[in-house]
Amino acid sequence: MKRFLASMILFSFLIPSAGFGQLKSNQPAVNFKQLLKFGLNPIGLVSGSVFSPEKFQMQQSYSFIVSSFNGHAISQAMYLNTMRYKVSDPLTLSLQWGYLMNQPFSQLSGLSPNLPFRNGLFLSSAKLEYKLGNHTKFQMEFNRYPGGYYSPLMWDDR
Protein backbone atom coordinates (compact mmCIF):
# COMPACT_ATOMS: atom_id res chain seq x y z
CA MET A 1 0.00 0.00 0.00
CA LYS A 2 2.86 2.36 0.83
CA ARG A 3 4.53 1.57 -2.48
CA PHE A 4 1.34 2.30 -4.39
CA LEU A 5 0.88 5.61 -2.56
CA ALA A 6 4.51 6.61 -3.15
CA SER A 7 4.27 5.75 -6.84
CA MET A 8 1.04 7.79 -7.19
CA ILE A 9 2.66 10.82 -5.57
CA LEU A 10 5.73 10.48 -7.81
CA PHE A 11 3.50 10.02 -10.86
CA SER A 12 1.48 13.14 -9.97
CA PHE A 13 4.69 15.20 -9.88
CA LEU A 14 6.17 13.76 -13.09
CA ILE A 15 3.15 14.15 -15.39
CA PRO A 16 2.91 17.97 -15.19
CA SER A 17 6.65 18.32 -15.79
CA ALA A 18 6.32 16.37 -19.05
CA GLY A 19 4.45 19.29 -20.59
CA PHE A 20 6.49 22.12 -22.09
CA GLY A 21 5.79 25.73 -22.97
CA GLN A 22 5.45 26.88 -26.54
CA LEU A 23 6.90 30.16 -27.73
CA LYS A 24 5.75 31.82 -30.91
CA SER A 25 8.80 33.72 -32.10
CA ASN A 26 7.08 35.30 -35.12
CA GLN A 27 4.56 37.30 -33.02
CA PRO A 28 5.20 41.04 -32.48
CA ALA A 29 6.02 42.19 -28.96
CA VAL A 30 3.00 43.29 -26.91
CA ASN A 31 2.97 46.88 -25.69
CA PHE A 32 1.43 46.31 -22.25
CA LYS A 33 1.12 50.03 -21.48
CA GLN A 34 -1.09 50.57 -24.53
CA LEU A 35 -2.98 47.33 -23.86
CA LEU A 36 -3.82 48.31 -20.29
CA LYS A 37 -4.66 51.86 -21.33
CA PHE A 38 -6.92 51.20 -24.31
CA GLY A 39 -7.67 47.47 -24.34
CA LEU A 40 -7.66 45.24 -27.40
CA ASN A 41 -10.12 47.30 -29.46
CA PRO A 42 -9.91 51.00 -28.50
CA ILE A 43 -13.03 53.06 -29.11
CA GLY A 44 -13.24 56.81 -29.60
CA LEU A 45 -14.55 57.83 -26.17
CA VAL A 46 -11.94 55.92 -24.21
CA SER A 47 -8.93 56.25 -26.47
CA GLY A 48 -9.59 59.84 -27.48
CA SER A 49 -9.40 63.03 -25.48
CA VAL A 50 -12.99 62.84 -24.15
CA PHE A 51 -12.13 60.36 -21.39
CA SER A 52 -8.50 59.97 -20.46
CA PRO A 53 -7.58 57.31 -17.88
CA GLU A 54 -4.69 59.44 -16.59
CA LYS A 55 -7.20 62.04 -15.37
CA PHE A 56 -9.40 59.51 -13.56
CA GLN A 57 -8.85 58.39 -9.98
CA MET A 58 -10.90 55.94 -7.91
CA GLN A 59 -10.69 54.92 -4.26
CA GLN A 60 -12.70 52.12 -2.67
CA SER A 61 -13.18 51.07 0.93
CA TYR A 62 -15.16 48.51 2.88
CA SER A 63 -15.94 48.81 6.57
CA PHE A 64 -17.74 46.64 9.07
CA ILE A 65 -18.71 47.90 12.53
CA VAL A 66 -20.18 45.94 15.45
CA SER A 67 -21.22 47.60 18.70
CA SER A 68 -23.33 46.72 21.71
CA PHE A 69 -24.89 48.90 24.39
CA ASN A 70 -27.67 48.60 26.96
CA GLY A 71 -28.39 44.99 26.02
CA HIS A 72 -28.78 45.76 22.30
CA ALA A 73 -26.39 45.12 19.43
CA ILE A 74 -25.94 47.00 16.20
CA SER A 75 -23.82 46.19 13.15
CA GLN A 76 -23.27 47.88 9.85
CA ALA A 77 -21.28 46.99 6.74
CA MET A 78 -20.62 49.60 4.07
CA TYR A 79 -18.84 49.78 0.70
CA LEU A 80 -17.75 53.30 -0.29
CA ASN A 81 -16.47 54.40 -3.71
CA THR A 82 -14.96 57.82 -4.47
CA MET A 83 -14.31 58.79 -8.11
CA ARG A 84 -12.49 61.92 -9.27
CA TYR A 85 -12.05 63.18 -12.81
CA LYS A 86 -9.84 66.15 -13.67
CA VAL A 87 -11.64 67.71 -16.64
CA SER A 88 -8.96 70.35 -17.15
CA ASP A 89 -6.11 71.76 -15.08
CA PRO A 90 -8.30 73.92 -12.80
CA LEU A 91 -11.58 71.93 -12.99
CA THR A 92 -12.23 68.69 -11.06
CA LEU A 93 -15.41 66.64 -10.68
CA SER A 94 -15.84 64.09 -7.90
CA LEU A 95 -18.58 61.70 -6.87
CA GLN A 96 -18.85 59.54 -3.77
CA TRP A 97 -21.41 56.79 -3.52
CA GLY A 98 -21.80 53.79 -1.31
CA TYR A 99 -23.75 50.66 -0.62
CA LEU A 100 -24.99 49.90 2.87
CA MET A 101 -25.05 46.15 3.35
CA ASN A 102 -27.56 44.23 5.40
CA GLN A 103 -27.18 44.51 9.14
CA PRO A 104 -26.94 40.84 10.14
CA PHE A 105 -26.39 41.24 13.89
CA SER A 106 -28.44 44.38 14.43
CA GLN A 107 -31.42 44.43 16.75
CA LEU A 108 -32.08 48.13 16.10
CA SER A 109 -32.40 48.03 12.30
CA GLY A 110 -36.17 48.53 12.41
CA LEU A 111 -35.84 51.57 14.67
CA SER A 112 -33.33 53.50 12.59
CA PRO A 113 -34.52 57.04 11.75
CA ASN A 114 -32.07 57.28 8.83
CA LEU A 115 -34.37 55.91 6.13
CA PRO A 116 -32.15 56.93 3.17
CA PHE A 117 -29.21 55.18 4.85
CA ARG A 118 -30.81 51.79 5.34
CA ASN A 119 -29.82 48.87 3.13
CA GLY A 120 -29.00 49.79 -0.44
CA LEU A 121 -27.27 52.24 -2.71
CA PHE A 122 -26.85 55.88 -1.67
CA LEU A 123 -25.17 59.01 -2.97
CA SER A 124 -22.91 60.49 -0.31
CA SER A 125 -21.44 63.53 -2.07
CA ALA A 126 -20.87 65.20 -5.41
CA LYS A 127 -18.43 68.06 -5.93
CA LEU A 128 -17.40 70.48 -8.65
CA GLU A 129 -14.15 72.30 -7.86
CA TYR A 130 -12.54 75.09 -9.87
CA LYS A 131 -9.12 76.35 -8.72
CA LEU A 132 -8.65 80.02 -9.53
CA GLY A 133 -5.14 80.23 -8.08
CA ASN A 134 -2.85 78.76 -5.44
CA HIS A 135 -4.95 80.06 -2.55
CA THR A 136 -8.36 80.53 -4.19
CA LYS A 137 -10.93 78.01 -5.33
CA PHE A 138 -14.61 77.93 -6.22
CA GLN A 139 -16.43 74.83 -5.03
CA MET A 140 -20.01 73.58 -5.32
CA GLU A 141 -20.68 70.52 -3.19
CA PHE A 142 -23.59 68.27 -2.27
CA ASN A 143 -23.24 66.19 0.92
CA ARG A 144 -25.64 63.80 2.54
CA TYR A 145 -24.85 62.46 6.00
CA PRO A 146 -26.93 60.25 8.27
CA GLY A 147 -28.89 62.27 10.83
CA GLY A 148 -27.01 63.02 14.01
CA TYR A 149 -23.57 62.26 12.56
CA TYR A 150 -22.68 65.67 11.18
CA SER A 151 -23.92 69.19 11.58
CA PRO A 152 -22.05 72.04 9.86
CA LEU A 153 -23.05 74.40 12.70
CA MET A 154 -22.30 71.83 15.43
CA TRP A 155 -25.90 71.80 16.66
CA ASP A 156 -29.09 70.31 15.24
CA ASP A 157 -31.72 72.90 16.24
CA ARG A 158 -31.68 75.21 13.23
C-alpha positions as a Markdown table, in Angstrom:
| # | Residue | x | y | z |
|---|---|---|---|---|
| 1 | Met | 0.0 | 0.0 | 0.0 |
| 2 | Lys | 2.9 | 2.4 | 0.8 |
| 3 | Arg | 4.5 | 1.6 | -2.5 |
| 4 | Phe | 1.3 | 2.3 | -4.4 |
| 5 | Leu | 0.9 | 5.6 | -2.6 |
| 6 | Ala | 4.5 | 6.6 | -3.1 |
| 7 | Ser | 4.3 | 5.7 | -6.8 |
| 8 | Met | 1.0 | 7.8 | -7.2 |
| 9 | Ile | 2.7 | 10.8 | -5.6 |
| 10 | Leu | 5.7 | 10.5 | -7.8 |
| 11 | Phe | 3.5 | 10.0 | -10.9 |
| 12 | Ser | 1.5 | 13.1 | -10.0 |
| 13 | Phe | 4.7 | 15.2 | -9.9 |
| 14 | Leu | 6.2 | 13.8 | -13.1 |
| 15 | Ile | 3.1 | 14.1 | -15.4 |
| 16 | Pro | 2.9 | 18.0 | -15.2 |
| 17 | Ser | 6.7 | 18.3 | -15.8 |
| 18 | Ala | 6.3 | 16.4 | -19.1 |
| 19 | Gly | 4.5 | 19.3 | -20.6 |
| 20 | Phe | 6.5 | 22.1 | -22.1 |
| 21 | Gly | 5.8 | 25.7 | -23.0 |
| 22 | Gln | 5.4 | 26.9 | -26.5 |
| 23 | Leu | 6.9 | 30.2 | -27.7 |
| 24 | Lys | 5.8 | 31.8 | -30.9 |
| 25 | Ser | 8.8 | 33.7 | -32.1 |
| 26 | Asn | 7.1 | 35.3 | -35.1 |
| 27 | Gln | 4.6 | 37.3 | -33.0 |
| 28 | Pro | 5.2 | 41.0 | -32.5 |
| 29 | Ala | 6.0 | 42.2 | -29.0 |
| 30 | Val | 3.0 | 43.3 | -26.9 |
| 31 | Asn | 3.0 | 46.9 | -25.7 |
| 32 | Phe | 1.4 | 46.3 | -22.3 |
| 33 | Lys | 1.1 | 50.0 | -21.5 |
| 34 | Gln | -1.1 | 50.6 | -24.5 |
| 35 | Leu | -3.0 | 47.3 | -23.9 |
| 36 | Leu | -3.8 | 48.3 | -20.3 |
| 37 | Lys | -4.7 | 51.9 | -21.3 |
| 38 | Phe | -6.9 | 51.2 | -24.3 |
| 39 | Gly | -7.7 | 47.5 | -24.3 |
| 40 | Leu | -7.7 | 45.2 | -27.4 |
| 41 | Asn | -10.1 | 47.3 | -29.5 |
| 42 | Pro | -9.9 | 51.0 | -28.5 |
| 43 | Ile | -13.0 | 53.1 | -29.1 |
| 44 | Gly | -13.2 | 56.8 | -29.6 |
| 45 | Leu | -14.6 | 57.8 | -26.2 |
| 46 | Val | -11.9 | 55.9 | -24.2 |
| 47 | Ser | -8.9 | 56.3 | -26.5 |
| 48 | Gly | -9.6 | 59.8 | -27.5 |
| 49 | Ser | -9.4 | 63.0 | -25.5 |
| 50 | Val | -13.0 | 62.8 | -24.1 |
| 51 | Phe | -12.1 | 60.4 | -21.4 |
| 52 | Ser | -8.5 | 60.0 | -20.5 |
| 53 | Pro | -7.6 | 57.3 | -17.9 |
| 54 | Glu | -4.7 | 59.4 | -16.6 |
| 55 | Lys | -7.2 | 62.0 | -15.4 |
| 56 | Phe | -9.4 | 59.5 | -13.6 |
| 57 | Gln | -8.8 | 58.4 | -10.0 |
| 58 | Met | -10.9 | 55.9 | -7.9 |
| 59 | Gln | -10.7 | 54.9 | -4.3 |
| 60 | Gln | -12.7 | 52.1 | -2.7 |
| 61 | Ser | -13.2 | 51.1 | 0.9 |
| 62 | Tyr | -15.2 | 48.5 | 2.9 |
| 63 | Ser | -15.9 | 48.8 | 6.6 |
| 64 | Phe | -17.7 | 46.6 | 9.1 |
| 65 | Ile | -18.7 | 47.9 | 12.5 |
| 66 | Val | -20.2 | 45.9 | 15.4 |
| 67 | Ser | -21.2 | 47.6 | 18.7 |
| 68 | Ser | -23.3 | 46.7 | 21.7 |
| 69 | Phe | -24.9 | 48.9 | 24.4 |
| 70 | Asn | -27.7 | 48.6 | 27.0 |
| 71 | Gly | -28.4 | 45.0 | 26.0 |
| 72 | His | -28.8 | 45.8 | 22.3 |
| 73 | Ala | -26.4 | 45.1 | 19.4 |
| 74 | Ile | -25.9 | 47.0 | 16.2 |
| 75 | Ser | -23.8 | 46.2 | 13.2 |
| 76 | Gln | -23.3 | 47.9 | 9.9 |
| 77 | Ala | -21.3 | 47.0 | 6.7 |
| 78 | Met | -20.6 | 49.6 | 4.1 |
| 79 | Tyr | -18.8 | 49.8 | 0.7 |
| 80 | Leu | -17.8 | 53.3 | -0.3 |
| 81 | Asn | -16.5 | 54.4 | -3.7 |
| 82 | Thr | -15.0 | 57.8 | -4.5 |
| 83 | Met | -14.3 | 58.8 | -8.1 |
| 84 | Arg | -12.5 | 61.9 | -9.3 |
| 85 | Tyr | -12.1 | 63.2 | -12.8 |
| 86 | Lys | -9.8 | 66.1 | -13.7 |
| 87 | Val | -11.6 | 67.7 | -16.6 |
| 88 | Ser | -9.0 | 70.3 | -17.2 |
| 89 | Asp | -6.1 | 71.8 | -15.1 |
| 90 | Pro | -8.3 | 73.9 | -12.8 |
| 91 | Leu | -11.6 | 71.9 | -13.0 |
| 92 | Thr | -12.2 | 68.7 | -11.1 |
| 93 | Leu | -15.4 | 66.6 | -10.7 |
| 94 | Ser | -15.8 | 64.1 | -7.9 |
| 95 | Leu | -18.6 | 61.7 | -6.9 |
| 96 | Gln | -18.8 | 59.5 | -3.8 |
| 97 | Trp | -21.4 | 56.8 | -3.5 |
| 98 | Gly | -21.8 | 53.8 | -1.3 |
| 99 | Tyr | -23.7 | 50.7 | -0.6 |
| 100 | Leu | -25.0 | 49.9 | 2.9 |
| 101 | Met | -25.1 | 46.1 | 3.3 |
| 102 | Asn | -27.6 | 44.2 | 5.4 |
| 103 | Gln | -27.2 | 44.5 | 9.1 |
| 104 | Pro | -26.9 | 40.8 | 10.1 |
| 105 | Phe | -26.4 | 41.2 | 13.9 |
| 106 | Ser | -28.4 | 44.4 | 14.4 |
| 107 | Gln | -31.4 | 44.4 | 16.8 |
| 108 | Leu | -32.1 | 48.1 | 16.1 |
| 109 | Ser | -32.4 | 48.0 | 12.3 |
| 110 | Gly | -36.2 | 48.5 | 12.4 |
| 111 | Leu | -35.8 | 51.6 | 14.7 |
| 112 | Ser | -33.3 | 53.5 | 12.6 |
| 113 | Pro | -34.5 | 57.0 | 11.8 |
| 114 | Asn | -32.1 | 57.3 | 8.8 |
| 115 | Leu | -34.4 | 55.9 | 6.1 |
| 116 | Pro | -32.2 | 56.9 | 3.2 |
| 117 | Phe | -29.2 | 55.2 | 4.9 |
| 118 | Arg | -30.8 | 51.8 | 5.3 |
| 119 | Asn | -29.8 | 48.9 | 3.1 |
| 120 | Gly | -29.0 | 49.8 | -0.4 |
| 121 | Leu | -27.3 | 52.2 | -2.7 |
| 122 | Phe | -26.9 | 55.9 | -1.7 |
| 123 | Leu | -25.2 | 59.0 | -3.0 |
| 124 | Ser | -22.9 | 60.5 | -0.3 |
| 125 | Ser | -21.4 | 63.5 | -2.1 |
| 126 | Ala | -20.9 | 65.2 | -5.4 |
| 127 | Lys | -18.4 | 68.1 | -5.9 |
| 128 | Leu | -17.4 | 70.5 | -8.7 |
| 129 | Glu | -14.2 | 72.3 | -7.9 |
| 130 | Tyr | -12.5 | 75.1 | -9.9 |
| 131 | Lys | -9.1 | 76.4 | -8.7 |
| 132 | Leu | -8.7 | 80.0 | -9.5 |
| 133 | Gly | -5.1 | 80.2 | -8.1 |
| 134 | Asn | -2.9 | 78.8 | -5.4 |
| 135 | His | -4.9 | 80.1 | -2.5 |
| 136 | Thr | -8.4 | 80.5 | -4.2 |
| 137 | Lys | -10.9 | 78.0 | -5.3 |
| 138 | Phe | -14.6 | 77.9 | -6.2 |
| 139 | Gln | -16.4 | 74.8 | -5.0 |
| 140 | Met | -20.0 | 73.6 | -5.3 |
| 141 | Glu | -20.7 | 70.5 | -3.2 |
| 142 | Phe | -23.6 | 68.3 | -2.3 |
| 143 | Asn | -23.2 | 66.2 | 0.9 |
| 144 | Arg | -25.6 | 63.8 | 2.5 |
| 145 | Tyr | -24.8 | 62.5 | 6.0 |
| 146 | Pro | -26.9 | 60.3 | 8.3 |
| 147 | Gly | -28.9 | 62.3 | 10.8 |
| 148 | Gly | -27.0 | 63.0 | 14.0 |
| 149 | Tyr | -23.6 | 62.3 | 12.6 |
| 150 | Tyr | -22.7 | 65.7 | 11.2 |
| 151 | Ser | -23.9 | 69.2 | 11.6 |
| 152 | Pro | -22.1 | 72.0 | 9.9 |
| 153 | Leu | -23.0 | 74.4 | 12.7 |
| 154 | Met | -22.3 | 71.8 | 15.4 |
| 155 | Trp | -25.9 | 71.8 | 16.7 |
| 156 | Asp | -29.1 | 70.3 | 15.2 |
| 157 | Asp | -31.7 | 72.9 | 16.2 |
| 158 | Arg | -31.7 | 75.2 | 13.2 |
